Amino acid sequence: MTIYYAFGDESGHYQTERTEKNKERNPYYVRATLLMLADDWKILNSEFLTLKKNWGFSRDEEIKWDYIWKIKWCQENGKKPDKDIAFLMERFYDENSLVTFVENALILLRNLDFFQIIITITDNRICNPLHEKNILQTHLQKIMQRIQMELQSDQENLAVIFFDSINEKKDKALCEAYSSIYHSGDFIKEYSCIQDCLHFEQSNQSVGIQLADYVAGITMNRLRQREESVRLFNKYIFPALRRSDNGNLMGFGVIDIPRNEKLRHQISQLLEGACND
């Protein structure tokens, strides 16, 4: 039996009712899932903790992608930092140094024997006002489907899925949705290659979740055409996206939720740009 781990995190927020200000602040809701061999995780975990130690971070100190831009804003506007980023600013870390740290972390993923990324995207600017619970469940379902389809060529394969904990209410809703999909099926009649329950981890204690946070955040900012994220996405994320046998990404490693031709065309153009870089 071959065991796989899948780590998932989100970037942005989805709201059923959205003002123009909401849409400007959160134009997309993105989930990133990192699929790897369990044996590789042991190596990755050790290497990432060594990286943190070399940079002066303790095991439980978390450097979220969002912290980088909070620090930049505080430094540019002379503002007092929030508690979550104060420890970074007190040690004089700035935007450029922390981007370098994230890039060094992404480089570690290149050493894995097997590694794939699955991205699910909702465009908040054009999505109909569907209930948040339905959107989250659809993201979850598409992730489950792609992992099952990726591994089902060998029925001895088994994936364990870990998500970053959101809050008690949403975690419970996702667990219930996961169980319903797993036991009732959809166009996949049997989810034979994933474990029968969804697991939640505290991000500051999980290497996999922290790396998924970087991938989700960079993808979000790639969609928004932020220069540094364009570079990081094209160099580290694009090559690892799940593909069909003939190289297709849309619907395989990148899924628009709900399916929307305008969003799909936009994403395809961005991916084509990454391919040409």
C-alpha positions in Angstrom: 0.0 0.0 0.0 1.2 3.5 -0.9 0.1 6.3 1.4 -0.2 9.9 0.2 -0.9 13.1 2.1 -2.9 16.0 0.7 -2.7 19.4 2.5 -5.2 22.1 1.7 -5.5 25.8 2.6 -7.4 28.8 1.3 -6.8 32.4 0.2 -9.4 35.1 0.1 -13.0 34.9 1.3 -16.3 34.0 -0.2 -19.5 35.8 0.9 -23.0 35.1 -0.5 -23.9 38.8 -0.6 -21.0 40.9 -1.8 -20.7 44.7 -2.0 -18.4 46.3 -4.6 -15.9 46.9 -1.8 -16.0 43.2 -0.9 -15.3 42.3 -4.5 -12.4 44.7 -4.8 -10.8 43.4 -1.6 -11.5 39.7 -2.3 -12.0 39.3 -6.1 -11.3 35.5 -5.8 -11.7 32.7 -3.4 -8.8 30.2 -3.9 -8.1 26.8 -2.4 -4.7 25.0 -3.0 -4.2 21.3 -2.3 -0.7 19.8 -2.2 -0.6 16.0 -2.9 2.6 14.1 -2.0 3.9 10.8 -0.8 3.7 10.2 2.9 7.4 9.1 2.9 8.4 12.4 1.2 6.5 14.3 3.8 8.9 13.1 6.5 11.9 14.5 4.5 10.0 17.7 3.7 9.1 18.2 7.3 12.7 17.9 8.4 14.0 20.2 5.7 11.4 22.9 6.3 12.0 22.9 10.0 15.8 23.2 9.3 15.0 26.2 7.0 13.0 27.9 9.7 15.8 27.3 12.2 18.4 28.8 9.9 16.2 31.9 9.5 15.8 32.3 13.2 12.2 31.0 13.4 11.1 28.5 16.1 9.2 25.4 15.2 5.8 26.9 16.0 6.3 30.4 14.6 4.3 30.7 11.4 5.1 33.0 8.5 1.9 33.3 6.5 1.9 34.7 3.0 -0.5 37.3 4.1 1.9 38.5 6.8 4.3 39.7 4.2 1.9 42.3 2.8 0.7 43.4 6.2 4.3 44.1 7.1 4.8 46.0 3.8 1.7 48.1 4.5 2.8 48.9 8.1 6.3 49.9 7.1 5.1 52.1 4.2 2.5 53.8 6.4 4.3 53.9 9.7 1.6 51.9 11.4 1.9 49.8 14.5 1.8 46.1 13.6 -0.9 43.7 14.8 0.1 41.0 17.3 0.3 38.4 14.6 3.1 40.1 12.7 4.8 42.1 15.5 7.4 39.3 16.1 8.6 39.6 12.5 8.8 43.4 12.5 10.6 43.4 15.8 13.4 41.3 14.2 13.5 43.7 11.2 12.2 41.3 8.6 10.9 43.1 5.6 8.9 42.2 2.5 11.9 41.2 0.3 13.5 38.9 3.0 10.3 37.1 3.7 9.6 36.6 0.0 13.0 35.0 -0.2 12.1 32.7 2.8 9.0 31.6 1.0 10.9 31.0 -2.2 13.4 28.8 -0.3 10.5 26.8 1.1 9.0 26.3 -2.4 12.3 25.1 -3.7 12.1 22.2 -1.2 9.0 20.9 -3.0 11.1 20.4 -6.1 13.0 17.6 -4.4 9.9 15.4 -3.8 9.6 12.1 -5.7 5.9 12.8 -6.4 4.2 16.2 -6.0 1.1 17.7 -7.5 -0.9 20.8 -6.9 -4.7 21.2 -7.4 -6.2 24.7 -7.5 -9.9 25.5 -7.2 -11.0 29.0 -7.9 -14.2 31.1 -7.4 -14.5 34.5 -9.0 -16.4 36.6 -6.5 -17.0 39.3 -9.0 -19.1 37.2 -11.4 -20.3 34.3 -9.2 -24.1 34.2 -8.5 -25.0 34.6 -4.8 -24.8 31.0 -3.9 -24.8 30.0 -0.2 -21.2 29.9 1.3 -21.8 26.4 2.5 -22.5 25.2 -1.1 -19.4 26.9 -2.5 -17.1 25.4 0.2 -18.6 21.9 -0.3 -18.1 22.2 -4.1 -14.5 23.1 -3.6 -14.1 20.1 -1.3 -15.9 17.8 -3.8 -13.7 18.8 -6.7 -10.6 18.2 -4.7 -11.8 14.8 -3.6 -12.6 13.8 -7.1 -9.2 14.8 -8.5 -7.3 13.0 -5.8 -9.4 9.8 -6.4 -8.9 10.0 -10.1 -5.2 10.6 -9.7 -4.7 7.5 -7.5 -7.3 5.0 -8.6 -5.0 3.3 -11.2 -3.8 1.3 -8.2 -6.5 0.5 -5.7 -3.9 -0.1 -3.0 -3.2 3.7 -3.0 -4.6 5.7 -0.1 -4.6 9.5 0.5 -5.2 11.2 3.8 -6.6 14.8 3.4 -5.7 17.6 5.8 -7.3 21.1 5.8 -6.4 24.2 7.7 -8.9 24.7 10.4 -11.2 27.6 9.6 -13.6 27.7 12.6 -15.7 25.2 14.4 -18.9 25.8 12.3 -17.2 25.6 8.9 -15.0 22.7 9.9 -18.1 20.7 11.0 -19.9 21.6 7.8 -16.9 20.4 5.7 -16.6 17.2 7.7 -20.3 16.4 7.1 -20.0 17.2 3.4 -16.9 15.1 3.1 -18.7 12.1 4.7 -21.8 12.5 2.5 -19.7 12.7 -0.7 -17.5 9.8 0.4 -20.4 7.4 1.3 -23.0 8.5 -1.3 -20.6 9.1 -4.3 -21.3 11.2 -7.3 -20.0 10.4 -10.8 -17.3 8.6 -8.9 -19.1 5.6 -7.6 -16.6 4.7 -4.9 -13.9 6.9 -3.2 -11.7 3.9 -2.7 -8.3 5.8 -2.6 -9.0 8.4 0.0 -9.6 8.0 3.7 -13.1 8.1 5.0 -12.8 11.3 7.0 -11.4 14.8 6.6 -8.7 15.9 9.1 -8.0 19.5 10.3 -4.7 20.8 11.5 -3.5 24.0 13.2 -1.5 25.7 10.5 1.4 26.8 12.8 2.0 23.1 13.7 1.7 21.8 10.1 4.4 22.1 7.5 2.1 20.9 4.8 -0.6 23.5 5.6 2.0 26.3 5.8 3.2 25.4 2.3 -0.3 25.1 1.0 -0.9 28.7 2.4 2.0 29.9 0.2 0.7 28.2 -2.9 -2.9 29.5 -2.3 -1.7 33.1 -1.6 0.7 33.2 -4.5 -2.0 31.9 -6.8 -4.5 34.5 -5.6 -2.0 37.3 -6.2 -1.0 35.8 -9.6 -4.7 36.1 -10.6 -4.4 39.8 -9.5 -1.3 40.2 -11.6 1.0 41.1 -8.6 4.5 41.1 -10.0 6.3 39.0 -7.4 3.6 36.4 -7.3 3.6 36.2 -11.1 7.3 35.2 -10.9 6.8 32.7 -8.1 3.7 31.1 -9.6 5.3 30.7 -13.0 8.5 29.2 -11.6 7.3 27.0 -8.8 3.5 26.4 -9.0 2.7 26.1 -12.7 5.1 23.2 -13.4 3.6 21.2 -10.5 -0.1 21.6 -11.4 -1.9 18.3 -12.0 -2.4 17.6 -15.7 -4.3 15.2 -17.9 -2.3 12.6 -19.9 -2.2 15.0 -22.9 -1.2 18.0 -20.8 -4.5 19.8 -20.1 -4.7 21.8 -16.9 -8.2 23.1 -16.9 -10.5 20.7 -15.1 -7.6 18.6 -14.0 -5.2 20.7 -11.9 -7.2 24.0 -12.1 -10.9 24.0 -11.5 -13.3 26.9 -11.8 -16.2 26.9 -9.3 -18.9 27.1 -10.3 -17.9 26.4 -13.9 -17.8 29.7 -15.7 -16.5 30.2 -19.3 -15.4 33.8 -18.6 -13.3 32.8 -15.6 -12.0 29.7 -17.4 -10.9 31.8 -20.3 -9.2 34.3 -18.0 -7.4 31.5 -16.1 -6.3 29.8 -19.4 -4.8 33.0 -20.6 -2.8 33.4 -17.3 -1.6 29.8 -17.6 -0.6 30.3 -21.2 1.4 33.2 -20.0 3.2 31.0 -17.5 3.9 28.4 -20.1 5.5 31.1 -22.4 7.7 32.6 -19.6 
